[in-house]
Amino acid sequence: MSKILDEVLAANQAYVAGFGDKGELALPPARSFAILTCMDARLDPAKYAGLSEGDAHVIRNAGGRASDDAIRSLVISYKLLGTREWFIIHHTNCGMELFTDEIMRRLLNSSLKTASIDAEGWHDSGDGPGSAECNYIDWLTIKNQEASVLEDVSRVRNHPLVPGNIPVYGYIYDCKTGRLIEVPAATEAGKAAAN
């Protein structure tokens, strides 16, 4: 087994030892809200949003983008599990700002090995084979955090499967301070319709 696998399994054993009554948590989130945020390991939604197990749905992907799959999860969160408010939270210093669709496609067409970055840009660390399948994916890269939060909140707010009574809030997590910074234009765009 790998060192990482050993560490994960050992941590799980310790977690199980103190699991207590968490097996009795209800399926719907107790605080009736969902967060869509980035998969970046520096972000801990449980800590920055004060969550415990069972409190909220946390949906994560690269960039915290409102992809079709993220919207699918939000719709399920509302329709079947009763969430009533949604947060879209991007963050400073996001890796999705470091490349474009064209760069990602060039790298993946060339090789499937892990790439590296330096002052001159991205480089493949190995020879092929690559795959042209990368040409059919919108990588949802980010040029400007405020603009991407506004775009994602607007996409969710205007999606035909999203009811108008759900407020969608837009924030940026500051990786240097841990602070959530509101994107006012996004929160305005995500306002719930008046009843």
ZASE-985214 format. One line per field, with one value per residue (C-alpha): residue in one letter; residue number from 0; z, y, x. Coordinates in nm, 3 decimals. Layout:
N
r <- A | ...
k <- NUM | ...
c3 <- Z | ...
c2 <- Y | ...
c1 <- X | ...
END
This chain:
195
r <- M | S | K | I | L | D | E | V | L | A | A | N | Q | A | Y | V | A | G | F | G | D | K | G | E | L | A | L | P | P | A | R | S | F | A | I | L | T | C | M | D | A | R | L | D | P | A | K | Y | A | G | L | S | E | G | D | A | H | V | I | R | N | A | G | G | R | A | S | D | D | A | I | R | S | L | V | I | S | Y | K | L | L | G | T | R | E | W | F | I | I | H | H | T | N | C | G | M | E | L | F | T | D | E | I | M | R | R | L | L | N | S | S | L | K | T | A | S | I | D | A | E | G | W | H | D | S | G | D | G | P | G | S | A | E | C | N | Y | I | D | W | L | T | I | K | N | Q | E | A | S | V | L | E | D | V | S | R | V | R | N | H | P | L | V | P | G | N | I | P | V | Y | G | Y | I | Y | D | C | K | T | G | R | L | I | E | V | P | A | A | T | E | A | G | K | A | A | A | N
k <- 0 | 1 | 2 | 3 | 4 | 5 | 6 | 7 | 8 | 9 | 10 | 11 | 12 | 13 | 14 | 15 | 16 | 17 | 18 | 19 | 20 | 21 | 22 | 23 | 24 | 25 | 26 | 27 | 28 | 29 | 30 | 31 | 32 | 33 | 34 | 35 | 36 | 37 | 38 | 39 | 40 | 41 | 42 | 43 | 44 | 45 | 46 | 47 | 48 | 49 | 50 | 51 | 52 | 53 | 54 | 55 | 56 | 57 | 58 | 59 | 60 | 61 | 62 | 63 | 64 | 65 | 66 | 67 | 68 | 69 | 70 | 71 | 72 | 73 | 74 | 75 | 76 | 77 | 78 | 79 | 80 | 81 | 82 | 83 | 84 | 85 | 86 | 87 | 88 | 89 | 90 | 91 | 92 | 93 | 94 | 95 | 96 | 97 | 98 | 99 | 100 | 101 | 102 | 103 | 104 | 105 | 106 | 107 | 108 | 109 | 110 | 111 | 112 | 113 | 114 | 115 | 116 | 117 | 118 | 119 | 120 | 121 | 122 | 123 | 124 | 125 | 126 | 127 | 128 | 129 | 130 | 131 | 132 | 133 | 134 | 135 | 136 | 137 | 138 | 139 | 140 | 141 | 142 | 143 | 144 | 145 | 146 | 147 | 148 | 149 | 150 | 151 | 152 | 153 | 154 | 155 | 156 | 157 | 158 | 159 | 160 | 161 | 162 | 163 | 164 | 165 | 166 | 167 | 168 | 169 | 170 | 171 | 172 | 173 | 174 | 175 | 176 | 177 | 178 | 179 | 180 | 181 | 182 | 183 | 184 | 185 | 186 | 187 | 188 | 189 | 190 | 191 | 192 | 193 | 194
c3 <- 0.000 | -0.053 | 0.236 | 0.155 | 0.155 | 0.492 | 0.635 | 0.507 | 0.644 | 0.981 | 0.998 | 0.915 | 1.199 | 1.442 | 1.302 | 1.341 | 1.704 | 1.783 | 1.535 | 1.805 | 1.691 | 1.351 | 1.192 | 1.298 | 1.099 | 0.865 | 0.489 | 0.424 | 0.541 | 0.879 | 0.791 | 0.448 | 0.234 | -0.021 | -0.114 | -0.457 | -0.420 | -0.554 | -0.489 | -0.384 | -0.078 | 0.098 | 0.128 | 0.414 | 0.384 | 0.720 | 0.886 | 0.681 | 0.692 | 1.040 | 0.931 | 1.113 | 0.957 | 0.840 | 0.817 | 0.445 | 0.102 | -0.026 | -0.399 | -0.520 | -0.857 | -1.018 | -0.976 | -0.801 | -1.141 | -1.223 | -1.463 | -1.580 | -1.316 | -1.038 | -1.135 | -1.141 | -0.782 | -0.673 | -0.829 | -0.650 | -0.329 | -0.355 | -0.520 | -0.315 | -0.004 | 0.068 | 0.053 | 0.039 | -0.010 | -0.222 | -0.206 | -0.497 | -0.356 | -0.572 | -0.424 | -0.470 | -0.620 | -0.797 | -1.022 | -1.279 | -1.345 | -1.453 | -1.787 | -2.071 | -2.260 | -2.538 | -2.300 | -2.142 | -2.484 | -2.606 | -2.298 | -2.312 | -2.687 | -2.630 | -2.316 | -2.029 | -1.783 | -1.516 | -1.651 | -1.476 | -1.475 | -1.454 | -1.551 | -1.919 | -1.882 | -1.881 | -2.001 | -2.042 | -1.826 | -2.051 | -2.400 | -2.531 | -2.590 | -2.542 | -2.637 | -2.862 | -2.626 | -2.444 | -2.738 | -2.648 | -2.289 | -2.175 | -1.899 | -1.740 | -1.674 | -1.491 | -1.614 | -1.338 | -1.008 | -0.967 | -1.327 | -1.291 | -0.969 | -1.139 | -1.443 | -1.231 | -1.006 | -1.314 | -1.484 | -1.179 | -1.117 | -1.480 | -1.523 | -1.614 | -1.344 | -1.063 | -0.891 | -0.849 | -0.471 | -0.398 | -0.326 | -0.479 | -0.306 | -0.468 | -0.268 | -0.307 | -0.035 | 0.035 | 0.071 | 0.259 | 0.531 | 0.528 | 0.477 | 0.254 | 0.035 | -0.118 | -0.491 | -0.470 | -0.841 | -0.812 | -0.500 | -0.670 | -0.977 | -0.750 | -0.553 | -0.500 | -0.680 | -0.464 | -0.355
c2 <- 0.000 | 0.359 | 0.588 | 0.810 | 0.511 | 0.400 | 0.751 | 0.780 | 0.441 | 0.517 | 0.852 | 0.679 | 0.430 | 0.720 | 0.896 | 0.583 | 0.553 | 0.887 | 0.868 | 0.859 | 0.928 | 1.078 | 0.770 | 0.913 | 1.238 | 1.307 | 1.295 | 1.656 | 1.917 | 2.056 | 2.419 | 2.395 | 2.554 | 2.454 | 2.584 | 2.551 | 2.611 | 2.516 | 2.187 | 2.375 | 2.202 | 2.537 | 2.590 | 2.422 | 2.512 | 2.350 | 2.601 | 2.915 | 2.867 | 2.714 | 2.375 | 2.046 | 1.714 | 1.719 | 2.100 | 2.179 | 2.041 | 2.128 | 2.083 | 2.116 | 2.126 | 2.297 | 2.669 | 2.627 | 2.679 | 2.647 | 2.359 | 2.143 | 1.886 | 2.147 | 2.276 | 1.916 | 1.878 | 2.209 | 2.117 | 1.780 | 1.961 | 2.180 | 1.953 | 1.639 | 1.757 | 2.097 | 2.348 | 2.705 | 2.921 | 2.874 | 3.022 | 3.031 | 3.086 | 3.124 | 3.221 | 3.429 | 3.275 | 3.004 | 2.760 | 2.805 | 3.152 | 3.004 | 2.856 | 2.882 | 2.622 | 2.643 | 2.570 | 2.276 | 2.134 | 2.172 | 1.995 | 1.709 | 1.660 | 1.617 | 1.400 | 1.270 | 1.304 | 1.575 | 1.913 | 2.172 | 2.552 | 2.803 | 3.168 | 3.073 | 2.892 | 2.535 | 2.242 | 1.871 | 1.655 | 1.353 | 1.229 | 1.116 | 0.970 | 1.246 | 1.250 | 1.471 | 1.417 | 1.730 | 1.938 | 1.866 | 1.993 | 2.349 | 2.378 | 2.680 | 2.870 | 3.203 | 3.539 | 3.755 | 3.628 | 3.886 | 3.834 | 3.455 | 3.469 | 3.700 | 3.471 | 3.161 | 3.321 | 3.453 | 3.113 | 2.941 | 3.214 | 3.201 | 2.824 | 2.691 | 2.422 | 2.667 | 2.816 | 3.191 | 3.178 | 3.057 | 3.334 | 3.272 | 3.460 | 3.535 | 3.548 | 3.522 | 3.350 | 3.535 | 3.272 | 3.518 | 3.613 | 3.345 | 3.619 | 3.578 | 3.887 | 3.954 | 4.023 | 4.269 | 4.249 | 3.869 | 3.875 | 4.133 | 3.908 | 3.612 | 3.774 | 3.562 | 3.674 | 3.853 | 3.625
c1 <- 0.000 | 0.108 | 0.197 | -0.103 | -0.341 | -0.202 | -0.250 | -0.606 | -0.708 | -0.545 | -0.723 | -1.050 | -1.001 | -0.950 | -1.258 | -1.472 | -1.362 | -1.525 | -1.812 | -2.078 | -2.434 | -2.342 | -2.496 | -2.832 | -2.796 | -3.087 | -3.034 | -3.148 | -2.897 | -3.003 | -2.931 | -3.100 | -2.831 | -2.569 | -2.225 | -2.067 | -1.693 | -1.352 | -1.176 | -0.860 | -0.713 | -0.659 | -1.035 | -1.217 | -1.587 | -1.659 | -1.428 | -1.490 | -1.870 | -1.897 | -2.029 | -2.061 | -2.150 | -2.509 | -2.537 | -2.514 | -2.439 | -2.092 | -2.039 | -1.682 | -1.514 | -1.215 | -1.282 | -1.618 | -1.780 | -2.150 | -2.097 | -2.387 | -2.295 | -2.278 | -2.622 | -2.749 | -2.630 | -2.784 | -3.119 | -3.118 | -3.017 | -3.327 | -3.583 | -3.524 | -3.341 | -3.491 | -3.207 | -3.338 | -3.025 | -2.713 | -2.365 | -2.120 | -1.773 | -1.462 | -1.124 | -0.812 | -0.499 | -0.701 | -0.521 | -0.799 | -0.654 | -0.320 | -0.423 | -0.671 | -0.871 | -0.612 | -0.323 | -0.505 | -0.591 | -0.232 | -0.097 | -0.347 | -0.315 | 0.057 | 0.067 | -0.147 | 0.143 | 0.143 | 0.256 | 0.472 | 0.476 | 0.758 | 0.811 | 0.784 | 0.451 | 0.323 | 0.534 | 0.469 | 0.690 | 0.670 | 0.607 | 0.269 | 0.040 | -0.211 | -0.578 | -0.789 | -1.086 | -0.966 | -1.089 | -1.453 | -1.441 | -1.505 | -1.244 | -1.422 | -1.102 | -1.109 | -0.976 | -1.127 | -1.269 | -1.546 | -1.658 | -1.657 | -1.861 | -2.113 | -2.124 | -2.184 | -2.445 | -2.627 | -2.611 | -2.758 | -3.018 | -3.139 | -3.131 | -3.478 | -3.460 | -3.382 | -3.688 | -3.693 | -3.740 | -3.385 | -3.135 | -2.791 | -2.508 | -2.173 | -1.847 | -1.471 | -1.269 | -0.944 | -0.671 | -0.446 | -0.699 | -0.973 | -1.234 | -1.539 | -1.569 | -1.909 | -1.934 | -2.226 | -2.315 | -2.336 | -2.552 | -2.776 | -2.804 | -2.882 | -3.162 | -3.470 | -3.782 | -4.037 | -4.319
END
